[in-house]
Every structure is written in C-alpha cells, then in structure tokens.
Amino acid sequence: MTIRLIALALGLFLLATLYPASAAPIYVRFNTNLGNIDVELFADTAPLNVANFMSYVNSGAYNNVVINRSVPGFIFQAGEYVLVSNSSGDSFGSNTPGNPVNSEESLPGAHSNTRGTIAFALSGSNPNSGTNQWFFNEVDNNSASSPADLDSQGFTAFGIVMNTSSLSVMDEISSVPVFLPPNDNPFITPAAYEADTNPGGPSPDDFAFGRIPLLNYTLGNDANPNPVLSTNLVIVSSVTVLTNVQNFTAWQTAKFTNLQQQTPTFIAATATPFNDGVPNLLKYVFDINPSVPLTVTERANLPALGTTTISGTKYLTLTFHQHNALVGVTVNVQTSPDLQTWTTATNPTIVQTGTDANGDPIMQVQVAESGTMQFIRLNVTQP
C-alpha cells in the first residue's frame, strides 16, 4: 500500500510504503564535534552485537573517542582510540577490547550493510572477532558491485542512522579531508611507513592513524607538523541513550484525542485527516500535528522544491522540516526522468540549513541536475 503527496515543478514526489512494525529497538545519540548522529540499534535481530556495543557505552569507553580511520565512499571508523586531555596537554589513549562478539549477519531478519548502518570492525577474516571498534557504512556495502560486500564477510549491521539530519552529519564527517602516509600524514613518519613489513608492502591501513581525517588542518613545511588534537580531530564526545523517543505509534497516541483514536480509518497511516492531502505518516516525518487542520504555517513548511547553483553546477533541491526525533521510518532520495522509473540517488548532498520554531531541523537535499527533465522524491518507508 502506498500514499503519495505530489507537487510538480521540476518534479516532487513524496511516497510512503507501509509494512508491519518491528520490535522496539534501543536509541542512542553519538554526540560529535560536527553534530549529533542518532542511531536505532537492532536489539531484536542483533542482540549480541547490541549488548556488546552498549557495554562500552555504559562503561564510558566511547567518551571522547577519535574517528581514527576514514575511507571516503566506504566507511569511517572509531571506538578504540580516545583523546586524553590533562595539565600536560592532549594525547591519545586507547580502550581495552573486551571479549569478541559473534557475527549475527547470517541470522534470520539480519539487516544488510546498507548506507547509514553501523557494524563492528573485524580482525582479519574472522567474522566472530568484533570487539570495540565500530564503523558507519557511508554507502551500500552489501553486494559485489559495492566497494565491498560486507554482508558475505560476516560484518553485523547492528544499527542504522535514524533520520536525515543525522545522515547529514555522517556525510559531513565523511567529507573531512583524510591525510595519508608517507608524506601527507602528520602521525606516520616516512621512515616508519617505508619500514613496514606487512605482506604486500606498506599500506595506510597498517597504522592506527594511517587514514585519519583532520578538520581545518594544512600540512606545514615540516615533514610531520603536529596538529592541535582538540581542534583538528573529529571527536565523539559521548554516546548517550535517548529516552522518551516516540515512534510513529507513540506519536499518534500523543497527538490524537481519545475520541479521534476510536476511528481507526481516521488515524491510519494512509489517512488524510480533514482531507488536507497529507497522510498521517508524512505528518509524522514533517512534524505536523495530525489532529487538527493544517495551519497556514504548517502548509508553508511542507517540502519545497527549488534549484541552486554550486561551483557552476545546478542542483535540484528539496527543502523540508523534519521531526527532531524521527524513528521507525526510513527516508531516502529517489530521482526519475519520467515519473515511471525511479532510482535511489547515490550519496545525495544532505545539509541542515537551520532550525524552525519547534526546534526541528530544516533539511535540504541536493541532487545534481541531469537531462532536460528530472523529478525528485523522498521515499518514506515504515518497516
């Protein structure tokens, strides 16, 4: 079953597909120096990996962890190395890995390593070797045509980025410049790199900080200038549990009156109360009160289509207000040349342009124009 809200200029098409809801997960927030990443943990389908992750969260091991490895277009990784600040200055510390956790990727209902999922790093080819190092999949890494087929290697996707604003922070971290040895990395000396004896010769992946992303950093005249750790590193200051998170069902219960809830067809996800043309599920995504008619302000805040030019390239843009604690739905961007064939946009640019009066992020999706006719839609799926 599908519901649609359509407005065409260059082309806008909003769609939501409904499926039965899954068991209640755990929600956590990665507090980074580039913004927050909210993540839904799959406690029902990856319980061992979620329990392993939460053991580190609850111990405080993920406070001030450093994003120490980034491979743009693939993944970025953290979990072992931490920033230690004291009277002597800043330095690197490390977490002690706990017992390895078994892979759950092959179990029934397991989630795939798609864009926005989180999984544990593994040691060699052992699928049961995950400990404290986790990574986010920047792209789909689940097929032979992907940068890597991580599903077949046993990497367990144990959570997924919850909302578009969080995805934009993930993308911003992915875009931070990466410094590679031997000559362009402030932490790996050329001598150490050349002396590496791993099979196949030296590789950035042989070193803990061989692919480190650094903010606002430029190599100086020295072969190895020292970055200011507290300023140049990408840091996760903490991972905290989100409480009082409302999924779609809880949100409806809070928004609709008792009398309204007695009419199932009125509160159905596909229903358009007051015949306003905006189904309840989309009102949840856009944080619009479903129990009363749309206000002038709410109607003005519905997704708006436009164009923008960046460095000479024209982009089709879609601007919308997003629920601040959006969970239980997946939102991706799709494009079409004819409204018949839709293709998921590969790594669309997603930026937060501001915050509205409700504290909700104002998001803008940017997709480079191609061809003489192009349409864009948000594909909203409720698992």
Secondary structure by P-SEA (a helix, b strand, c coil): ccccccccccbbbbbbbbcccccbbbbbbbccccbbbbbbbcccccaaaaaaaaaaaaacccccccccccccccccccccbbbbbccccbbbbbbbbccbbbbcccccccccccccbbbbbbccccccccccbbbbcccccccccccccccccccccccccccaaaaaaaaaaaaccccccccccccccaaaaaaccccccccccccccccccccccccccccccccccccccccccbbbbbcccccaaaaaaacccccccccccccccccccccccccaaaaaaacccccccccaaaaaaccccccccccccccbbbbbbcccccccbbbbbbbbccccccccccccbbbbcccccccccbbbbbbbbcccbbbbbbbcccc
